[in-house]
Each structure stands twice: as C-alpha cells, then as structure tokens.
C-alpha cells in the first residue's frame, strides 16, 4: 500500500450554510487549511465528525469531490463508509472511489452496536467492500462498551486480508489496548496503527503510528507536536502538550454525549476563523450558550486563539 498515515489525519466536519445545505466553499477552504500543515497525512470525511450518515448519497459524493479538488493532491482524501448492509457499503465505497477518494474508513454495520455479529461477518464485510470498490481500507471498531467491537483474532484476520492497510483503534479500554496492540505489531508489522481516542490521547500516543481524530481539525498544530513527542518517547513533552490542551479537550469532548463533540468542533472552527458558522443537522442540536465561552477559553489556553 502506498498510503502513509504515519502522523496526523484529521477527520474534518462538514460545514453547512445557515439554511442547512452543504457549504462547499467553506469545506474547500478548511480542506486547504488543514492540508497545509506539515505532519498532516490525510483527511477523513463523512465520519462521525463529518455527519456523514446525515448526508444524502449525492451530498456524500459532492463532499469528497470538493475536498479532492481543494487539496489538489497534497494529501489523500479518505471516505467514511457507513452503510448498514455489506452490499450497500460496497456500493458506497465504489461511489467514493469514483469521486476521488484514495481509501475508505469502513465502519461496523450499525446493527451490530446493539445486537452483535455472527463470527466471520466483519471479515466478509471488509473483503466484499474492498473487492467491489478497489479502495484500500482502514479497520475500524467501536468502543467495547458496544457489541460492534472486534476481539483480537477478528482484528488479526481482517488486517491480514488484501486491501487493509491500517487500523483505527477505538476500544476505549486500556487493558485491551495494552494487550492487543503489541500482538498486532508483532504479527502485522506493516499495519499502520492509528489512535482515535480524542478525549484521552496521551495514554495511547506512545504505541501508535499516528492519530485519526476529529480533534485534529481544530488543533492540528499541537497534535502534530504530540504525535512527534510520542514517537520520540518524550513523555515530559507529550505531557506538557496534553496539559495545554486539556481545557479544550474537556470543553469539546467531556460533554453529556460524545456526539456533542461534533457541535463543539464547529464552534471551535468558527472561533478560529476557519468556518463562517457552526450549523449542524438534526439529530444534532446546538449546544447551550455556556459552551461557546468554555470552548473559547480552551482554545486560548492551548494557544490557538
């Protein structure tokens, strides 16, 4: 695989006009801004932070095309693939490839969140989506508080399949992290391991090749530095960066629901002057008025305002 995500891969939001339509001018401007940072290795659109499941198929395709044109080859655009059924997801991935996506971040089938999955079903999902679309794929699992998480054997089998080049590990369980990451490293040394623990990056930063995080959209500068500190095994420097970011982390991610983080990301981008507004789509709702000064204070503490 030629894709190299060893660094920061932000997962940008999808900007909307005040009327609720995709704001392609703002999207392109944000894409160019993010792609301009040294250490940014790609952009992942249409995931949770990008409200991908709230967009129509035509809107999803248009978002990919806008970002591909905006970054003009500087970094790859990776599409979140979220369709429920395997055939639906395979068709979604094929559309993404035609729109210019260089890879896909393949989500678990969402029915698995509650009901779990049959043995072998995740492997089948990755195999079929790759064969249908030709896209290189990133293995992605949900926190193990859900039933859409993969045990170590399932991860190893998926990651060994053709087309799978990286894993975005979101277990939110450090016992599993400390047990499983070394085995993935040993058995699949070419697999790129990416953290997605936006709300507590520090404990995972010393075991990964990079970070695929929505947080990278609002704080690319310190997160590039944090990844470098982790790579250098410089805990003291990583801790300083973490502590500088902590008020912002709390303001964005330590809210009533992790989904509120997407709304907070948009407010932060508006405060930084990257986006003209913070409109979201239902079922997301605006945050309480108290959120904006908290986010602003966090950005100032991190030196981002």
QUIURTA-V225498 format. One record per residue. N is the residue number from 1. RES is the residue in three letters. SS is DSSP state (@ for helix, = for strand, . for the rest). NEAR is the number of other C-alpha atoms within 8 Angstrom. Layout:
n=N res=RES ss=SS near=NEAR
n=N res=RES ss=SS near=NEAR
This chain:
n=1 res=UNK ss=. near=5
n=2 res=UNK ss=. near=3
n=3 res=UNK ss=. near=5
n=4 res=UNK ss=. near=5
n=5 res=UNK ss=. near=11
n=6 res=UNK ss=. near=9
n=7 res=UNK ss=. near=13
n=8 res=UNK ss== near=18
n=9 res=UNK ss== near=15
n=10 res=UNK ss== near=17
n=11 res=UNK ss=. near=16
n=12 res=UNK ss=. near=13
n=13 res=UNK ss=. near=14
n=14 res=UNK ss=. near=13
n=15 res=UNK ss=. near=15
n=16 res=UNK ss== near=13
n=17 res=UNK ss=. near=10
n=18 res=UNK ss=. near=7
n=19 res=UNK ss=. near=5
n=20 res=UNK ss=. near=9
n=21 res=UNK ss=. near=7
n=22 res=UNK ss== near=9
n=23 res=UNK ss=. near=10
n=24 res=UNK ss=@ near=9
n=25 res=UNK ss=@ near=6
n=26 res=UNK ss=@ near=11
n=27 res=UNK ss=@ near=13
n=28 res=UNK ss=@ near=13
n=29 res=UNK ss=@ near=10
n=30 res=UNK ss=@ near=10
n=31 res=UNK ss=@ near=13
n=32 res=UNK ss=@ near=10
n=33 res=UNK ss=@ near=8
n=34 res=UNK ss=@ near=11
n=35 res=UNK ss=@ near=13
n=36 res=UNK ss=. near=7
n=37 res=UNK ss=. near=9
n=38 res=UNK ss=. near=4
n=39 res=UNK ss=. near=7
n=40 res=UNK ss== near=16
n=41 res=UNK ss== near=13
n=42 res=UNK ss== near=13
n=43 res=UNK ss== near=15
n=44 res=UNK ss== near=15
n=45 res=UNK ss== near=16
n=46 res=UNK ss=. near=15
n=47 res=UNK ss=. near=14
n=48 res=UNK ss=. near=9
n=49 res=UNK ss=. near=13
n=50 res=UNK ss=. near=12
n=51 res=UNK ss=. near=12
n=52 res=UNK ss=@ near=13
n=53 res=UNK ss=@ near=9
n=54 res=UNK ss=@ near=7
n=55 res=UNK ss=. near=9
n=56 res=UNK ss=. near=7
n=57 res=UNK ss=@ near=7
n=58 res=UNK ss=@ near=7
n=59 res=UNK ss=@ near=9
n=60 res=UNK ss=@ near=11
n=61 res=UNK ss=@ near=11
n=62 res=UNK ss=@ near=9
n=63 res=UNK ss=@ near=12
n=64 res=UNK ss=@ near=15
n=65 res=UNK ss=@ near=10
n=66 res=UNK ss=@ near=11
n=67 res=UNK ss=@ near=12
n=68 res=UNK ss=@ near=13
n=69 res=UNK ss=@ near=9
n=70 res=UNK ss=@ near=10
n=71 res=UNK ss=@ near=12
n=72 res=UNK ss=. near=7
n=73 res=UNK ss=. near=7
n=74 res=UNK ss=. near=6
n=75 res=UNK ss=. near=11
n=76 res=UNK ss== near=13
n=77 res=UNK ss== near=15
n=78 res=UNK ss== near=13
n=79 res=UNK ss== near=16
n=80 res=UNK ss== near=13
n=81 res=UNK ss== near=13
n=82 res=UNK ss=. near=12
n=83 res=UNK ss=. near=10
n=84 res=UNK ss=. near=10
n=85 res=UNK ss=. near=7
n=86 res=UNK ss=@ near=11
n=87 res=UNK ss=@ near=8
n=88 res=UNK ss=@ near=9
n=89 res=UNK ss=@ near=13
n=90 res=UNK ss=@ near=13
n=91 res=UNK ss=@ near=11
n=92 res=UNK ss=@ near=11
n=93 res=UNK ss=@ near=15
n=94 res=UNK ss=@ near=12
n=95 res=UNK ss=@ near=10
n=96 res=UNK ss=@ near=12
n=97 res=UNK ss=@ near=13
n=98 res=UNK ss=@ near=7
n=99 res=UNK ss=@ near=10
n=100 res=UNK ss=. near=10
n=101 res=UNK ss=. near=14
n=102 res=UNK ss=. near=11
n=103 res=UNK ss== near=13
n=104 res=UNK ss== near=14
n=105 res=UNK ss== near=13
n=106 res=UNK ss== near=12
n=107 res=UNK ss=. near=12
n=108 res=UNK ss=. near=12
n=109 res=UNK ss=. near=12
n=110 res=UNK ss=. near=8
n=111 res=UNK ss=. near=8
n=112 res=UNK ss=@ near=11
n=113 res=UNK ss=@ near=10
n=114 res=UNK ss=@ near=8
n=115 res=UNK ss=@ near=7
n=116 res=UNK ss=. near=9
n=117 res=UNK ss=. near=9
n=118 res=UNK ss=. near=5
n=119 res=UNK ss=. near=5
n=120 res=UNK ss=. near=7
n=121 res=UNK ss=@ near=8
n=122 res=UNK ss=@ near=11
n=123 res=UNK ss=@ near=10
n=124 res=UNK ss=@ near=8
n=125 res=UNK ss=@ near=9
n=126 res=UNK ss=@ near=12
n=127 res=UNK ss=@ near=10
n=128 res=UNK ss=@ near=11
n=129 res=UNK ss=@ near=16
n=130 res=UNK ss=@ near=14
n=131 res=UNK ss=@ near=7
n=132 res=UNK ss=@ near=10
n=133 res=UNK ss=@ near=12
n=134 res=UNK ss=. near=10
n=135 res=UNK ss=. near=13
n=136 res=UNK ss== near=12
n=137 res=UNK ss== near=14
n=138 res=UNK ss== near=13
n=139 res=UNK ss== near=16
n=140 res=UNK ss== near=12
n=141 res=UNK ss=. near=13
n=142 res=UNK ss=. near=11
n=143 res=UNK ss=. near=11
n=144 res=UNK ss=. near=10
n=145 res=UNK ss=. near=4
n=146 res=UNK ss=. near=9
n=147 res=UNK ss=. near=11
n=148 res=UNK ss=. near=16
n=149 res=UNK ss=. near=10
n=150 res=UNK ss=. near=8
n=151 res=UNK ss=. near=6
n=152 res=UNK ss=@ near=7
n=153 res=UNK ss=@ near=7
n=154 res=UNK ss=@ near=11
n=155 res=UNK ss=@ near=10
n=156 res=UNK ss=@ near=11
n=157 res=UNK ss=@ near=9
n=158 res=UNK ss=@ near=12
n=159 res=UNK ss=@ near=13
n=160 res=UNK ss=. near=8
n=161 res=UNK ss=. near=8
n=162 res=UNK ss=. near=6
n=163 res=UNK ss=. near=10
n=164 res=UNK ss== near=13
n=165 res=UNK ss== near=13
n=166 res=UNK ss== near=12
n=167 res=UNK ss== near=12
n=168 res=UNK ss== near=13
n=169 res=UNK ss== near=12
n=170 res=UNK ss=. near=11
n=171 res=UNK ss=. near=12
n=172 res=UNK ss=. near=8
n=173 res=UNK ss=. near=8
n=174 res=UNK ss=@ near=7
n=175 res=UNK ss=@ near=6
n=176 res=UNK ss=@ near=8
n=177 res=UNK ss=@ near=10
n=178 res=UNK ss=@ near=8
n=179 res=UNK ss=@ near=8
n=180 res=UNK ss=@ near=9
n=181 res=UNK ss=@ near=9
n=182 res=UNK ss=@ near=8
n=183 res=UNK ss=@ near=8
n=184 res=UNK ss=@ near=11
n=185 res=UNK ss=@ near=10
n=186 res=UNK ss=@ near=7
n=187 res=UNK ss=@ near=7
n=188 res=UNK ss=. near=10
n=189 res=UNK ss=. near=7
n=190 res=UNK ss=. near=6
n=191 res=UNK ss=. near=11
n=192 res=UNK ss== near=12
n=193 res=UNK ss== near=11
n=194 res=UNK ss== near=13
n=195 res=UNK ss== near=15
n=196 res=UNK ss=. near=11
n=197 res=UNK ss=. near=10
n=198 res=UNK ss=@ near=10
n=199 res=UNK ss=@ near=8
n=200 res=UNK ss=@ near=7
n=201 res=UNK ss=. near=11
n=202 res=UNK ss=@ near=9
n=203 res=UNK ss=@ near=6
n=204 res=UNK ss=@ near=10
n=205 res=UNK ss=. near=13
n=206 res=UNK ss=. near=9
n=207 res=UNK ss=. near=7
n=208 res=UNK ss=. near=12
n=209 res=UNK ss=. near=11
n=210 res=UNK ss== near=15
n=211 res=UNK ss== near=14
n=212 res=UNK ss== near=14
n=213 res=UNK ss== near=14
n=214 res=UNK ss=@ near=13
n=215 res=UNK ss=@ near=11
n=216 res=UNK ss=@ near=14
n=217 res=UNK ss=@ near=14
n=218 res=UNK ss=. near=10
n=219 res=UNK ss=. near=9
n=220 res=UNK ss=@ near=14
n=221 res=UNK ss=@ near=7
n=222 res=UNK ss=@ near=8
n=223 res=UNK ss=@ near=10
n=224 res=UNK ss=@ near=12
n=225 res=UNK ss=@ near=9
n=226 res=UNK ss=@ near=13
n=227 res=UNK ss=@ near=13
n=228 res=UNK ss=@ near=9
n=229 res=UNK ss=@ near=12
n=230 res=UNK ss=@ near=13
n=231 res=UNK ss=@ near=11
n=232 res=UNK ss=. near=6
n=233 res=UNK ss=. near=7
n=234 res=UNK ss=. near=9
n=235 res=UNK ss=@ near=8
n=236 res=UNK ss=@ near=6
n=237 res=UNK ss=@ near=9
n=238 res=UNK ss=@ near=12
n=239 res=UNK ss=@ near=9
n=240 res=UNK ss=@ near=8
n=241 res=UNK ss=@ near=11
n=242 res=UNK ss=@ near=11
n=243 res=UNK ss=@ near=8
n=244 res=UNK ss=@ near=9
n=245 res=UNK ss=@ near=11
n=246 res=UNK ss=@ near=9
n=247 res=UNK ss=@ near=11
n=248 res=UNK ss=@ near=14
n=249 res=UNK ss=@ near=12
n=250 res=UNK ss=@ near=10
n=251 res=UNK ss=@ near=13
n=252 res=UNK ss=@ near=12
n=253 res=UNK ss=@ near=12
n=254 res=UNK ss=. near=10
n=255 res=UNK ss=. near=10
n=256 res=UNK ss=. near=5
n=257 res=UNK ss=. near=7
n=258 res=UNK ss=. near=9
n=259 res=UNK ss=. near=8
n=260 res=UNK ss=@ near=13
n=261 res=UNK ss=@ near=12
n=262 res=UNK ss=@ near=12
n=263 res=UNK ss=@ near=14
n=264 res=UNK ss=@ near=14
n=265 res=UNK ss=@ near=14
n=266 res=UNK ss=@ near=14
n=267 res=UNK ss=@ near=12
n=268 res=UNK ss=@ near=12
n=269 res=UNK ss=@ near=13
n=270 res=UNK ss=@ near=12
n=271 res=UNK ss=@ near=9
n=272 res=UNK ss=. near=10
n=273 res=UNK ss=. near=7
n=274 res=UNK ss=. near=10
n=275 res=UNK ss=. near=12
n=276 res=UNK ss=. near=7
n=277 res=UNK ss=. near=11
n=278 res=UNK ss=. near=12
n=279 res=UNK ss=. near=11
n=280 res=UNK ss=. near=11
n=281 res=UNK ss=. near=9
n=282 res=UNK ss=. near=6
n=283 res=UNK ss=. near=4
n=284 res=UNK ss=. near=9
n=285 res=UNK ss=. near=8
n=286 res=UNK ss=. near=7
n=287 res=UNK ss=. near=9
n=288 res=UNK ss=. near=5
n=289 res=UNK ss=. near=5
n=290 res=UNK ss=@ near=7
n=291 res=UNK ss=@ near=10
n=292 res=UNK ss=@ near=8
n=293 res=UNK ss=@ near=7
n=294 res=UNK ss=@ near=10
n=295 res=UNK ss=@ near=14
n=296 res=UNK ss=@ near=11
n=297 res=UNK ss=@ near=10
n=298 res=UNK ss=@ near=14
n=299 res=UNK ss=@ near=12
n=300 res=UNK ss=@ near=9
n=301 res=UNK ss=@ near=11
n=302 res=UNK ss=. near=10
n=303 res=UNK ss=. near=6
n=304 res=UNK ss=. near=8
n=305 res=UNK ss=. near=8
